[in-house]
Amino acid sequence: MSIEFYILVIPFCVIPVFLVSLDYLNKNAEIKRKSFNIIDFDKFVERKQEGDVIDSDIAKLLDIDKIAA
């Protein structure tokens, strides 16, 4: 086969595979970004009831046992 055939055929084979791969990587990254934004509400409320480090330090300075968030 002639070299012109390869010059015409190879881009039409390689470019769609490359574009599909980029689309897959983009969708995979988007799913990961969305999963980082999900907050477990029960754990959040639990941690807020216990108070974070700053709340605990303020409670120690004020001689209070618990901080209401």
C-alpha positions as CSV (number, residue, x, y, z in Angstrom):
1,M,0.0,0.0,0.0
2,S,1.1,3.5,-0.6
3,I,2.3,5.9,2.0
4,E,-0.5,8.3,1.2
5,F,-3.0,5.7,2.3
6,Y,-1.3,5.4,5.7
7,I,-1.2,9.2,6.0
8,L,-4.9,9.4,5.5
9,V,-6.0,6.3,7.5
10,I,-3.9,6.5,10.6
11,P,-5.2,9.9,11.8
12,F,-8.8,8.7,11.4
13,C,-7.9,5.7,13.6
14,V,-5.8,7.4,16.2
15,I,-7.7,10.7,16.8
16,P,-11.1,9.0,17.8
17,V,-9.3,6.8,20.3
18,F,-7.5,9.8,21.7
19,L,-10.7,11.8,22.0
20,V,-12.6,8.9,23.7
21,S,-9.7,8.5,26.1
22,L,-9.7,12.2,27.0
23,D,-13.5,12.1,27.5
24,Y,-13.1,9.1,29.8
25,L,-10.4,10.8,31.9
26,N,-12.5,14.0,32.1
27,K,-15.6,12.2,33.3
28,N,-13.5,10.1,35.8
29,A,-12.0,13.3,37.2
30,E,-15.4,15.0,37.4
31,I,-16.8,12.0,39.4
32,K,-13.9,12.2,41.8
33,R,-14.4,16.0,42.3
34,K,-18.0,15.5,43.0
35,S,-17.3,12.7,45.6
36,F,-15.0,15.1,47.5
37,N,-17.8,17.5,47.9
38,I,-20.1,15.0,49.6
39,I,-20.5,15.6,53.4
40,D,-21.7,12.8,55.7
41,F,-24.2,14.8,57.7
42,D,-24.2,12.4,60.6
43,K,-20.5,12.6,61.1
44,F,-20.6,16.4,60.7
45,V,-23.2,16.8,63.4
46,E,-21.3,14.4,65.7
47,R,-18.1,16.4,65.3
48,K,-19.9,19.6,65.9
49,Q,-21.5,18.3,69.1
50,E,-18.0,17.3,70.4
51,G,-16.6,20.7,69.2
52,D,-13.5,21.2,67.2
53,V,-10.1,22.1,68.5
54,I,-10.8,25.8,68.7
55,D,-14.0,25.3,70.5
56,S,-12.2,23.0,73.0
57,D,-9.5,25.6,73.6
58,I,-12.1,28.3,74.2
59,A,-14.0,26.0,76.6
60,K,-10.8,25.3,78.6
61,L,-10.1,29.0,78.8
62,L,-13.6,29.7,80.0
63,D,-13.7,26.6,82.3
64,I,-16.7,25.2,80.5
65,D,-17.2,21.4,80.1
66,K,-19.1,21.5,76.8
67,I,-19.5,23.9,73.9
68,A,-22.9,24.2,72.1
69,A,-22.2,24.5,68.4
